[in-house]
């Protein structure tokens, strides 16, 4: 089970270790502001999947400096990626997006920026801005697809159809940015075959990287209510390892694997509790 890891890709690209700094630009999401829904995706935390990001009350520069201090023992060369992680990071007026992204990309220690967003939030103005940014430093755009299966998409309240994703990838390919797609493993009522179908589909869609994320049940989410009501079971440790191996076997070597698991904030984690021991999980995956 060999694969092209993000760590290896970054070393190949930048010549040394690069560390991601998670930022919060203070944006919202069409799934929260009433445009599509007000409840967000069923699994999403109150932090909009940015629970490890810096505080939105700080400027982008201040967040970068704060993030650097957090990881200064792990990295000595001072090369970082500015990761706009919380909520939907292309869902704002173009002038605000330009201000936030330029502040990050012009920072002397930032070698690239990564923008987490939704496929339905990539209008022409955003695409033009991405071309601009990518001419300065490399840009990664991370799309939260999660699944290709429409029943699952409706259940998690994703808010767009698969053809919206297909168009987004085609549009992004024209900008020259690096496209990364998020897939959640263990969504309620999805079989191993369903999950592998999602992985196979996105790998054939023209992407550059993939993130495989274990489904976490977090406190104060609608997913927690369904879990407590016994409507679904989360993956067991051995099940997850088996699925990860099958996924990696499907992923072509030219597609960078940005993540093979993931960890929710321990204070909010309801299940699966085994995922809280990230070191054990990663060691098991590496051994496999």
Beta strands, then each sheet from edge to edge (+ up, - down):
strand 1: 19-23
strand 2: 80-84
strand 3: 110-117
strand 4: 138-146
strand 5: 178-185
strand 6: 209-214
strand 7: 217-218
strand 8: 256-259
strand 9: 269-271
sheet 1: 1+ 2+ 3+ 4+ 5+ 6+ 8+
sheet 2: 7+ 9-
end
